[in-house]
């Protein structure tokens, strides 16, 4: 199903816990977080797009289309997901699915997209989201482009919670272990970057092949 899937990196947040700025541009192992994310998700999908607000030229070095939230005032990750669904519908109508990942998750598993598709097919529902170690990760998920109209209507109606919206249609769970490290570890704060550096140093082979 990778041939039918667009990869979407969510980088539209305000990064308040990181002190502002762009979290995906912070360095991990001498490379931007975003570079780590792309290296892991890009081989799993047919194309990639980046959701970010503000001046898109700051991401020019990554060679990706950059799409802003379609609604004002930073309404959260659902708006970024809608941006990805809209981009797929307009620019890649051959892609029926969008797999979203946060831009601060450098250890996304290599079977992320395949397992999300398998989970939603097995459950007979239109969406699937990741979990690890018993914790759900709603922004790391698979979305059908066909539901973009419903998502837009929900956002315009004030909906902001991912799991509350997905519950309306059905969302399967694809679970991963959180050992030897959490594949959905996210670098929200400076101390998280330090922890991510430790993960890189202690698990170099697993990080490369996870």
C-alpha positions as CSV (number, residue, x, y, z in Angstrom):
1,X,0.0,0.0,0.0
2,X,3.0,2.3,0.1
3,X,2.4,3.0,-3.5
4,X,-0.9,4.6,-2.6
5,X,0.4,6.6,0.4
6,X,1.7,10.1,0.9
7,X,4.0,10.8,3.8
8,X,3.2,13.9,5.8
9,X,5.6,15.4,8.4
10,X,3.8,17.6,10.9
11,X,6.0,20.6,11.7
12,X,3.4,23.3,12.2
13,X,3.6,23.4,16.0
14,X,4.7,26.4,18.0
15,X,7.4,24.5,19.9
16,X,6.8,26.4,23.2
17,X,8.5,23.7,25.3
18,X,11.6,23.9,23.1
19,X,11.7,27.6,23.6
20,X,10.1,28.5,20.2
21,X,11.5,28.1,16.8
22,X,11.3,25.0,14.6
23,X,11.8,21.7,16.5
24,X,12.5,19.7,13.4
25,X,15.5,21.9,12.6
26,X,17.2,21.2,16.0
27,X,20.2,19.0,15.7
28,X,20.4,15.4,16.7
29,X,23.7,13.6,16.0
30,X,24.8,16.6,14.0
31,X,21.8,16.5,11.6
32,X,18.4,18.2,11.9
33,X,15.6,16.1,13.5
34,X,13.7,16.5,10.3
35,X,16.5,14.8,8.3
36,X,16.2,11.8,10.6
37,X,12.4,11.7,10.2
38,X,12.6,11.9,6.5
39,X,15.3,9.2,6.2
40,X,12.9,6.8,8.0
41,X,9.5,7.6,6.5
42,X,10.4,8.5,2.9
43,X,11.3,4.9,1.8
44,X,7.9,3.8,3.0
45,X,5.7,6.1,0.9
46,X,5.2,7.2,-2.7
47,X,5.9,10.9,-2.0
48,X,6.5,13.4,0.9
49,X,5.1,16.7,2.0
50,X,5.9,18.9,5.0
51,X,3.2,20.8,7.0
52,X,4.7,24.0,8.4
53,X,3.4,27.5,9.0
54,X,5.3,30.8,8.3
55,X,8.0,31.3,5.8
56,X,8.4,28.0,3.9
57,X,11.9,28.9,2.6
58,X,13.5,27.9,5.9
59,X,12.8,24.3,4.8
60,X,14.0,24.8,1.2
61,X,17.1,22.6,1.7
62,X,14.9,19.5,2.1
63,X,13.4,19.8,-1.3
64,X,9.8,19.1,-0.2
65,X,6.5,20.8,-0.9
66,X,5.6,22.8,2.2
67,X,1.9,23.3,3.0
68,X,0.5,25.6,5.7
69,X,-2.5,24.9,7.9
70,X,-5.7,25.7,6.0
71,X,-7.2,27.4,9.0
72,X,-5.8,30.4,11.1
73,X,-4.6,30.5,14.7
74,X,-2.8,27.2,14.8
75,X,-5.7,24.9,15.6
76,X,-3.5,21.9,16.2
77,X,-2.3,18.8,14.4
78,X,-5.7,18.0,12.8
79,X,-5.3,21.2,10.7
80,X,-1.9,19.9,9.5
81,X,-3.4,16.6,8.6
82,X,-6.1,18.4,6.6
83,X,-3.4,20.3,4.8
84,X,-1.8,17.0,3.8
85,X,-5.1,15.5,2.7
86,X,-5.9,18.6,0.6
87,X,-2.4,18.5,-1.0
88,X,-2.8,14.8,-1.9
89,X,-6.2,15.4,-3.4
90,X,-5.0,18.4,-5.5
91,X,-1.5,17.2,-6.5
92,X,-1.5,13.4,-6.2
93,X,-5.0,12.1,-6.8
94,X,-3.5,8.7,-7.3
95,X,-2.7,8.6,-3.6
96,X,-5.7,7.6,-1.5
97,X,-3.9,7.6,1.9
98,X,-1.8,10.0,4.0
99,X,0.6,8.7,6.7
100,X,1.4,11.4,9.2
101,X,4.4,11.6,11.6
102,X,5.4,14.4,14.0
103,X,8.5,16.3,12.9
104,X,10.2,15.7,16.2
105,X,10.1,11.8,16.2
106,X,13.5,10.7,14.8
107,X,13.1,7.0,15.4
108,X,9.9,6.1,13.4
109,X,9.9,2.4,12.7
110,X,10.7,1.0,9.2
111,X,7.4,-0.9,9.1
112,X,5.3,2.1,10.2
113,X,3.2,2.5,7.1
114,X,2.8,-1.2,6.4
115,X,1.6,-2.0,9.9
116,X,-0.8,0.9,9.9
117,X,-2.4,-0.4,6.7
118,X,-2.5,-3.9,8.0
119,X,-4.2,-2.8,11.3
120,X,-6.9,-0.8,9.5
121,X,-7.6,-3.6,7.1
122,X,-7.8,-6.2,9.8
123,X,-10.2,-4.0,11.8
124,X,-12.3,-3.0,8.8
125,X,-12.0,0.7,9.7
126,X,-10.7,3.7,7.6
127,X,-7.9,4.8,9.9
128,X,-5.1,3.5,12.1
129,X,-2.8,5.1,14.7
130,X,0.4,4.0,16.4
131,X,1.0,3.1,20.0
132,X,4.1,2.0,21.9
133,X,4.4,0.7,25.4
134,X,0.7,1.1,26.0
135,X,0.7,4.8,25.0
136,X,-1.2,6.0,22.0
137,X,0.3,8.4,19.5
138,X,-2.7,10.0,17.6
139,X,-0.6,12.2,15.3
140,X,1.4,9.1,14.0
141,X,-1.4,7.7,11.9
142,X,-2.9,6.8,8.6
143,X,-5.7,8.8,7.1
144,X,-7.9,8.3,4.0
145,X,-8.0,11.3,1.7
146,X,-11.7,10.5,1.2
147,X,-12.5,11.9,4.7
148,X,-11.0,15.3,4.1
149,X,-14.4,17.0,3.7
150,X,-15.6,15.5,7.1
151,X,-12.3,16.7,8.7
152,X,-12.7,20.2,7.4
153,X,-16.2,20.4,8.7
154,X,-15.2,19.2,12.1
155,X,-12.4,21.7,12.3
156,X,-14.7,24.5,11.3
157,X,-17.0,23.3,14.0
158,X,-14.3,23.6,16.6
159,X,-13.0,20.1,16.9
160,X,-9.3,19.9,18.0
161,X,-8.8,16.5,19.5
162,X,-7.5,13.8,17.1
163,X,-8.8,10.7,18.9
164,X,-12.3,12.2,19.4
165,X,-12.6,12.9,15.7
166,X,-11.2,9.5,14.6
167,X,-13.6,7.7,17.0
168,X,-16.5,8.9,14.8
169,X,-15.3,6.7,11.9
170,X,-13.2,4.0,13.6
171,X,-9.4,3.9,14.1
172,X,-7.4,0.8,14.6
173,X,-4.3,0.6,16.7
174,X,-0.9,-0.7,15.5
175,X,1.3,-1.4,18.5
176,X,5.1,-1.4,18.8
177,X,7.2,-2.3,21.9
178,X,8.9,0.6,23.7
179,X,12.2,-1.3,24.2
180,X,15.1,-1.0,23.8
181,X,13.8,2.5,23.0
182,X,10.5,4.0,22.1
183,X,10.2,4.2,18.3
184,X,7.8,7.1,18.8
185,X,10.1,9.1,21.2
186,X,9.5,12.8,20.5
187,X,11.9,15.6,21.3
188,X,9.6,18.2,22.8
189,X,12.1,19.9,25.1
190,X,15.9,20.4,25.2
191,X,16.3,17.6,27.7
192,X,14.6,15.3,25.3
193,X,17.2,16.0,22.7
194,X,19.9,15.0,25.2
195,X,18.0,11.7,25.8
196,X,17.7,11.2,22.0
197,X,21.5,11.6,21.7
198,X,21.9,8.8,24.3
199,X,19.6,6.6,22.3
200,X,21.7,7.1,19.2
201,X,24.9,6.3,21.1
202,X,23.6,3.2,22.9
203,X,21.6,1.7,20.0
204,X,23.3,2.7,16.8
205,X,22.4,-0.5,14.9
206,X,18.8,-0.7,16.1
207,X,18.2,3.0,15.3
208,X,19.5,2.5,11.8
209,X,17.4,-0.7,11.2
210,X,14.4,-0.3,13.4
